[in-house]
C-alpha cells in the first residue's frame, strides 16, 4: 500500500499523532474490494501470476486447466525461482489442500464426469508416476508426451494416441477431461485396490453410551428419538437411487452389547460381550445391515433402549474396548467405514483405555503446557494405528455432564484416522440436543471418501516436506486417510531441492487422492495447479495469498503447542512477520519518511491477522480456559479450510436491531468495542459460536419483539440456548441472519446472549480481535506500532 501513518521514531505514536482506526488496513475494505471485483463474475483458473478470489468472495470459478482455488490454494502465486529469494521474503511456500471440497451448484462438479480409462487405467509418467494432465507437452505427432513434473519423455499408449493440431494440441483436447480440466476424477482399476480386489462399500457403526451419566443427561433419550431420522440421510454416489452404506448398532456401559438386526428376524436380538479385556465382534451376519430393509428392527431397538437402561446405576463406560469392538467388526467384515461413538463419561482408570483427571490450568502459558496435550494412555494411539491399517475412522460425540474427559488422549485416536471429536460440555438434552443432532446429520450425510491415500507431487526442484491435518503417515510421501470429507483441509509445506529455472518459467503441483466412495467405487481424484515463477522479490510479495499464509501459520502454531511453550511460538511468529515486512520495505518500496509504515498490498492485513492468531483460543490459553475445550479447538483448526480460518481469525460482527429496507444481511462492522453503540444489538460469529450482544440501552420494543420481555433484567443469559420463535419482523429477521451465518460453518454453532456490563460480557469481548486483552495481548493499533518500531530497528 502507499505510505500509512504509524508510530513516530522510538516508540508509540504521540498524542498529537495518534493513529485513527479508520486510517489502518482492515479486512472489511479488502473483502468489499474483492467482492466488487468478482461478485457475480466468472474467474477463469488459467490466469498466471494472479491471486484467485478471496475464499469468502462469492463468484463462479471456471476450471480452464488449473484446479479451482476451492480445492487448492497456494501461499504464493509467483514462486521464487530460488530458495534464496524465498528465504529472503520470509513468506512460507505451501499449499492448503481441500481435495473433496464442496463447490457451488453453478460450477461444474468434478463428480459429474468420472473418467473411465478401462483396464489400462490413467496414463502416467513412467519416471515420477505423475498423471497425465493439461500441462504435459505432446510431441512426435502425439506419440510421446513430456511430463510437466519431471520433464521425462514418455511413449503414449497406442489406445490413447491422437493427432495434434498446428499448435501441438491434441484434436480431442476438449473431449477429454484429463487434458482440459485442472481437476479430474477417474474410475480406478483393481491395481489401485488392496490385494487387487474391488472394495466393499463402507459401513457405519453407531456405538451408544447407556451408562447412568448418558441416561441422566438425556443423551440416550435424544439418540433413541432421533437416530433413525439421521439414518435416512445416509449418503449415496451420484446417480444411485439407494445408499449402499450398511449400519450397525451397539451400546456400552461396563459391558458391550451388539444387536442383531437381520431383516428376516421378527424382533432384534442382543448379544453381550462381557470380557472387556479381550474384545471381539460376537457375530457379523445381522450386525451390519441395510438401514431401509431393517428399519422396523432399528426402530424397535431404539425405542427399547430408554426402557432397558432407564433405571441403570452403572456409572462405568468401557469406552476404549467398545470402540475396539467396533473396529474389529469392520475389520472382520472386510470393509472400510466409520465408528460413531456417543459418550457421556470419561472411562474409569481401572478399564482398558481408562483416563484419570489431569486438568491443571496452572500450566497454561508455561514450559509445561505442552504436556497437557499429550495422550496419557497408549491404548488410543495403538488402536488408531490398527484403524489406519484397515481403513476405519473413529468419530466421537463427547457429551460430558461435568468435569474433564481428556480430549487430548481421545484425539490421539480420532485425528490419525481422519475423524474428529464433537464436544458439548455440560451436555443437556434441551441445551445441546439440537446442535448434536445437526452435527451428526451433517457428518453422516456429507461427501466422504474412505480408505484414502493422498500424494503431493511437484516440479523438479520442489518437494512436499511437511504436512498438517488429521491423518497418518507411514513414510515421507503418502498421506493415509481412513476418512476424508468435504470439510477437511490439509496444510503442505514445499521446499527446494534445486532452482526452478529462469524468469517466466512455470512450477507445477499435482495432488492425487485415491479413495473409496460411499457406493464402494475405487476412485482417483487428481488436482493440477500451475504457478508462475519469478526472480523478482517484488512479484513474490505482489502475489502472496494472505489467507492461505495465515491458515498455514495457524496449523503450524497449533502443532508447535505440543512441542514448545506459547511464548516461543508467539516470538517466532512475530519475528518472521517483522522480517517479512522489513524485507519488503528494504527491497520493494520507495524511500519514505521515518514516520511512515509501508506494507505490501497483498499482505497489508498481516499485522492484524498475526495479532488475531496470537490471541485466538486455539493458540492462546486464557486464565479461564479449559483443557478439553482448547484441545478440541486445536483439533478443529488442524483440519480447517482457508474460508473457515478467515472467519475464525476475524469474526463476523453485525448490528441486527435495525432491519434494512432490503431485508438482506446487515453490513459487517469491525471487531472492536468502540464501534458498538449502547442502544444497539450485535451478533458475532466465528464458526464455533454465535454471540448476541445487547447494549444497556436496547429499546424495550425490540426486546418485546424478539425475547417477549420488557427489560434486559428479564433475560436469563445463563440458561439461554436459542432464540424464541416469535412472529414479529425483528424476530424473523434476526433468526434469518443467524441462520445465514450458520451456513458458512461446518458445525452447528453454539449460541449465547451477553449483556453490556454483564458478568458474561468477557466471552464476547475476547472475540473483538482488534482490541487488546487484560491478559497481555496487545490491540491491533499497539501491535502495529510495535511492529513498525521493530521494522525500523531491523533496517538501521
Secondary structure, DSSP 8 states (H G I E B T S, - for coil): ---EE---TTSS--GGG---GGGS--HHHHHHHHHHHHTT-EEETT-TT-----TTS--EEE-SSS--TTTEEESBSEEESSHHHHHHHT---EEEE-TT----TTS--GGGG-EE-GGG-S-B-TTT--B--TT-EEEGGGTEEE-TTT--EEE--GGG---B-TTS-BTTGGG-HHHH-SEEEEE--GGGSGGG---EEEEEEEEEE-SHHHHHHTHHHHHHHHHHHHHTT----TT-SS---EEEEEEESSSEEEEE--TT-SS-EEEEE--TTS---S--TTTSEETTTTHHHHHHHHHHHHHHHTT-------HHHHHHHHHHHHHHHTEEEEEEEEESS---TTSTT-------GGGTTSTTGGGGGS-S-HHHHHHHHHHHHHTEEEEEEE--SSS---HHHHHHHHGGGT--EEE-TT--HHHHHHHHHHHHHHHHHS-EEEEEEEEEEE-TTEEEEEEESS-B-SSSS-EEEEEEETT--EEEEEEESS---STT-EEEEEEEEEEE-TTS-EEEEEEEEEEEEES-HHHHHHTB-HHHHHHHHHHHHHHHTTTS-HHHHHHHHHHHHHHHHHHHHHHHS----TTEE---GGGTTHHHHHHHHHHSTTTS--TT--HHHHHHHHHHHHT--HHHHHHHHS-EEEE-SS--TT-S---B--SSGGG--TT-EEEEE-SSEEEEEE-TT--HHHHHHHHS-SSGGG--STT--S-----SHHHHHHHHHHHHHHTT-SS--EEEEEETTSTTHHHHHTT-TTS--TTS---HHHHHHHHHHHHHHHH-
